[in-house]
Amino acid sequence: EEVIAGSGGDEIIELLTKLFVAPGDSMIDCPPTFGMYEFCARISEAQLIPVERHDDWEIDIDATTAEIERTGAKILFIASPNNPTGNLLPDEDARAILDTGIVLVVDETYYEFCGETSAGLLDEYENLVVLRSFSKWAGIAGLRVGYAIGSELIVDHLMTIKQPYNLNIAAESAALAALQHQEKLLARIDTLTAERRRVEAVIDELDGITYSPSTANFLLMRFDRFTGDEAYELFARRGIFARKFSGRRLENSIRVSVGTPPQNDLVIDGLHDLN
């Protein structure tokens, strides 16, 4: 009664936006972050109000709560770990937002990589929703399986507006198999975490390249001597496809996912070439 499954986390994000946002309503976003929140605001014809994060990518709580009070926004999505910066939403910041009365959706798609969750606040706040996914830890992104945990009231409303058969049988079977082999799949996270730290250690020794501390399976890298587009192209020529960004704050950055040791060797070779 307090859990709902969706065709990926994206479907639940869209359902929550439809539930709480009417055309012309204000919707706050805290960039840089996952682009689906902005996309859903746009298709819902909401007025999107960006509240930029601090330089360390933490949420500007004072500015965010002030905008919530000023606009009367009803819902706010915050990824934790944040995509693409990799930092977490502390409980104290979550509480400050929840205390305004807004529905806070903490998108924990990368939860299994950090073990930190806002789910412990669910018993205190009916206006909290925690979003999870099978895409990353279970490796079945293409099959689209996500779920949300929230109050019975919110989940009941979501159930009334979702499609009746939103999960196909292949996705359902894969999710059940992942749960049956959960221990084996989660063990791979230790390998990915160790590999992320290996790449971090290499960057620490290089000039002109830095990264944002990450609790996920990716690193946001910043280049002093290259634009994000240039770094992206240099990596692409080596068969490494990263994520580049538009916008002033990330114009010299790319996000690189951590892969297998041989894949990360290619990334490290590319970093040395870029140095």
Secondary structure, 3 states (H helix, E strand, C coil): CCEEEECHHHHHHHHHHHHHCCCCCEEEECCCCCHHHHHHHHHCCCEEEECCCCCCCCCCHHHHHHHHHHHCCCEEEEECCCCCCCCCCCHHHHHHHHCCCCEEEEECCCHHHHCCCCHHHCCCCCCEEEEEECCCCCCCHHHCCEEEECCHHHHHHHHHHCCCCCCCHHHHHHHHHHHHCHHHHHHHHHHHHHHHHHHHHHHHCCCCEEECCCCCCEEEEEECCCCHHHHHHHHHCCCCCCEECCCHHHCCEEEEECCCHHHHHHHHHHHHHHC
